[in-house]
Amino acid sequence: MENVKNTACLEITSTAAKLAVGYVLSGQPVLLYYIAKPLHDCVDKGDIIDPKTIQDVISGFLSLEDEE
């Protein structure tokens, strides 16, 4: 069996913060979890202009729990 490591990726754009969690199996990506939260007027031309809102969104990602 392959040694599988989970990987998390965070992307912050001018429109959303996105979190993806997954792994690679036999050279193919396997997505386990994905969530995107909108960001309105937080980033302008690559500059973060509302860091508190972005911080709150990322903190929300860190407190996610599995749904049963």
C-alpha positions in Angstrom: 0.0 0.0 0.0 1.2 3.5 -0.8 2.2 5.9 1.9 -0.5 8.5 1.7 -0.1 12.0 3.1 -3.0 14.4 3.4 -2.4 17.9 2.0 -4.3 21.1 2.6 -4.2 24.1 0.3 -5.5 27.6 1.1 -6.1 30.1 -1.7 -7.1 33.7 -1.0 -8.3 35.7 -4.0 -10.2 39.0 -4.5 -13.5 37.1 -4.4 -13.1 34.2 -2.0 -11.0 32.2 0.4 -10.8 28.5 -0.6 -9.7 25.5 1.4 -9.1 22.1 -0.2 -7.9 18.9 1.6 -6.9 15.7 -0.2 -4.1 13.4 -1.2 -2.5 11.8 -4.2 -3.1 8.1 -4.9 -1.4 6.3 -7.8 -0.5 9.7 -9.3 -4.1 11.0 -9.2 -5.4 13.7 -6.8 -8.2 12.6 -4.5 -10.2 15.5 -3.0 -11.6 14.8 0.5 -13.0 18.2 1.4 -13.5 21.6 -0.3 -15.0 24.8 1.0 -15.1 28.4 -0.3 -16.2 31.5 1.5 -16.8 34.7 -0.3 -14.7 37.7 0.4 -16.2 41.1 -0.4 -14.0 44.1 -0.6 -11.1 42.4 1.3 -8.5 42.3 -1.4 -7.8 45.0 -4.0 -5.2 44.5 -6.8 -3.4 41.9 -4.7 -3.3 44.0 -1.5 -5.2 42.8 1.6 -7.3 45.8 2.7 -9.5 44.0 5.3 -7.2 41.6 7.2 -9.7 41.1 10.1 -12.4 39.6 7.8 -9.8 37.3 6.1 -8.5 36.3 9.6 -12.1 35.4 10.6 -12.7 33.3 7.5 -9.5 31.4 8.0 -10.2 30.9 11.7 -13.6 29.5 10.6 -11.8 27.0 8.4 -9.7 25.9 11.4 -12.7 25.1 13.5 -14.5 22.9 10.9 -15.9 19.6 12.1 -17.0 16.5 10.1 -20.7 16.4 9.6 -22.4 13.1 10.6 
